[in-house]
Amino acid sequence: MAQILFNQDFNSLTEAPESGYEDKTADNKMQWYNYNPETHEISSKQGVVIVVKTFDGKYAKMRIVNYYQGNPAEYNQENKSRYYTFEYVYQPDGSRNF
């Protein structure tokens, strides 16, 4: 189960939300990025954090940093897509604290 938080600083999120998790995030799956139809660039939105609650009650938070191989500083159409760079924190003790 997961939820997507907006306008949230990744490092400042020190506790997973208590509720609001959904089995499906299909409605929100495209809300983590911006798409430029002129250049076809996909760029991560700032302030988007995905919080996951695992089947056994553990929590993780993640943010997608880049969509292109090698996490390039600048986009060009030669960048290979679908090579996600992400940052995450996993809390294995079952508490909601990160």
C-alpha positions in Angstrom: 0.0 0.0 0.0 1.2 3.5 -0.7 0.5 7.1 -0.9 2.0 10.0 -2.7 2.7 13.2 -0.7 3.0 16.5 -2.4 4.8 19.7 -1.3 6.9 17.6 1.0 10.7 17.8 1.5 12.1 14.3 1.5 14.6 14.9 4.3 12.1 16.7 6.5 9.7 13.8 6.4 10.6 12.1 9.6 7.4 10.1 10.2 5.2 8.1 7.9 1.6 9.1 7.9 -0.6 7.0 10.1 -3.4 6.5 7.5 -4.3 7.2 3.9 -2.6 4.3 2.2 -4.2 2.7 -0.8 -3.8 -0.7 -2.4 -3.6 1.0 -5.8 -1.8 4.2 -6.8 -2.7 4.0 -10.4 -4.5 7.3 -10.3 -1.4 9.0 -8.9 1.3 7.1 -10.9 1.9 10.0 -13.3 1.9 12.7 -10.7 5.6 12.3 -9.7 6.9 13.8 -13.0 6.5 16.6 -15.5 6.4 15.9 -19.2 7.6 18.3 -21.8 5.7 17.5 -25.1 8.1 19.6 -27.2 11.3 17.8 -26.1 9.7 14.6 -24.7 11.6 15.1 -21.5 10.4 13.5 -18.2 11.6 15.4 -15.1 10.8 14.7 -11.5 8.6 17.1 -9.7 10.0 18.7 -6.6 8.4 17.9 -3.3 6.9 14.5 -4.3 7.5 11.7 -1.8 6.1 8.2 -2.1 5.5 6.5 1.2 5.0 2.7 1.2 3.5 0.5 3.9 4.6 -3.1 3.4 2.4 -6.1 3.9 4.0 -6.8 7.2 3.6 -3.2 8.6 7.0 -1.7 7.8 7.4 1.7 6.2 9.6 3.2 3.5 9.8 6.6 1.8 11.2 7.3 -1.6 11.6 10.0 -4.2 12.4 9.6 -7.8 15.4 11.7 -8.6 15.8 11.0 -12.3 14.2 8.9 -15.1 17.3 8.5 -17.3 20.3 6.2 -17.2 23.3 7.6 -15.2 21.3 10.4 -13.6 22.4 13.0 -16.2 22.5 16.6 -15.0 21.0 17.8 -18.3 18.5 16.0 -20.6 19.2 15.3 -24.2 17.2 13.0 -26.5 20.0 10.4 -26.5 19.5 9.7 -22.8 18.2 6.2 -22.2 14.9 6.2 -20.3 13.4 4.0 -17.6 16.6 3.8 -15.6 15.3 5.3 -12.4 17.5 6.9 -9.9 15.8 7.1 -6.6 16.5 7.9 -3.0 14.8 5.9 -0.2 14.8 5.2 3.5 13.4 1.9 4.8 12.3 1.5 8.5 12.6 -2.2 9.3 11.5 -2.0 13.0 7.8 -1.3 12.2 7.7 2.2 13.7 6.6 5.1 11.5 9.8 7.0 12.2 12.4 7.5 9.5 
